Amino acid sequence: MSSQPTAPPARGRGAGHLVRGAARVVAAAGLAVDAYVHAHLADRYDAVSASIGQGTLFRVEAALAALAALLVLVWRRLPGDLFAALVAAGGLALLLVYRYVDVGELGPFPDMYEPVWYGEKDVTVLAQAVAVLATLYLLLVRPRGSRAL
């Protein structure tokens, strides 16, 4: 029997790596749901228009959310995580503003005030909130010794 204390097993990339991987999957899932719902609803909002139609804005949000989901899963760098966080937080902020505030028409943007909750909006707000939390984790809890930007 050795009298020397044994060191705990090396953790390496273990738990922290697993949690970051889970946060990436959760963020990507939230962004993917956001992308799907906006793409699915876009044609319903084509009639709401100024210089730019609300349906077009929904398609842009869908494309940005899909790109953000891909980046957060594949690129795994600070700029991609930041982009994903901005897309999720921006989408959530706009959804809540246009739910509770009648902003009216703003320049080329239509009046998108919609003071009701319904299934797709409920799902989107939840997905965006989850993506915000997951991407904030990715931004705030950076791995030690990471060479990633």
N, C-alpha and C positions, 0 to 999 in steps of 0.2 A: 504494500500500500504506500502510495506516495504522500509525502507530507506537504508537497507544494499545492497551493490552491489552483483549481482549474479555472481557466478563463471561460466566460460564457461563449457559446458558439458564435462565430462571426455572422453578423447579419447581412453583410454585403448590401445588395440592393433590395433585399427582402420586403419587409412590411411597407416601407415608404414607397417603394417602386410599385407594389401591388395597389396601394391606395391611390397613387397618381394614375395608374392605369384604369382603375375603376372610375375615377373622376373624369377621365377622358371619355370613357364609354358613356357615362351618364350625361356629360355635356353634349356629346355628339348625338345621343338619343333625343335629348330635349330640342336641339337644333333641327334634327331631322323631322320631328313632329311639327315644329314650327314651319319648316319648309313645306311639308306635305299639306298642312291645313291652309296655308296662304295660297299655294298653287291650286288647291282644290276649290277654294272660294273665289278666286280671282275673277272668273267670268260673271259671277253674281254681282260684282261691283263695277263692271265696265261702264254702266250708265251714270255712275257718280263721277262727274268730270268737271274740270276747269281746263287749263292748258294740259295738265297731266291727269289721267284718269286714275281713280282709286284701284281699279283692276290692275293697271300697269304697276302701281306702287306695290300691290300684293305680289305680283310676279317678281319684282325686284327684291322684295323681302324674302321670297321663297328661294331665289337664286343666291342671295347673300347668306342665308341660313344654311343652305346645302353646301356652299363653299366652306363656310366656317366649320361645319360638322366634319367635312373631309380634312381640313387643315388640322383640327384639334386631334384627329385620330392618326393622321399619316405624318404630318410634318413635325409635330412635337417640339416646337420652338416657341420662345417668348412672343415673337410677332404674331404667330398663328393663334396662340392662346389669347393674346390681347385682342386680335380681330374677332375671335369667337365671343369674347366677353362683351365687346362693344356691340356686336350684332344682337346678342341676346338681351343686353340691358337696354339698348336703343329700341328694339322691338317691343319689349315689355313697357318701357316708359311711354311710347307712343300709343300703345293699346290702352293703357290706363288713362292717359290724358284725353284721348278721344272718347273714352267711355264716360268720363266724369266732367269734362269741360267742353262747352260748345265754342270752339276756337273760331269757327267760321272758315271761310275761304282765305287761304294765305298765299298770296302771289299766284304761282301756277298750280298750287295744291288745292284740291277740292275740299269742301266742307265734309269731313269724315266723322262728325259727331254721331255716335250711336249709343244712346243711353240704356242699353239693355244687355243682359247676359244671356247667352244661349250655349248649347253644347260645344260647338267648335271654338267659341271664344274662351269658354272655361278650360278646355283642353290646352289651348294655345298659351293662356296666361300661366297655367301650371307648368307646361313644358319650358317656357321662357324663364320662369322663376328658377326652376331646377337647373337649367343651363347657366343662368347667372351665378348661382351658388357654386356649381362645379367649376366654372371657369375662374371665379374669384379664388377658389382654393388653389387652382393651378398657378395663378398669378402670385398669390401671397406665400405659398409654401413651395419655395424653389429648392431643388435638391442641392445639397452641399457639394462643392467641387464641380458643379455643372459647368460645362463649357458652352452650353446652349445660351444663346443671347437672352 
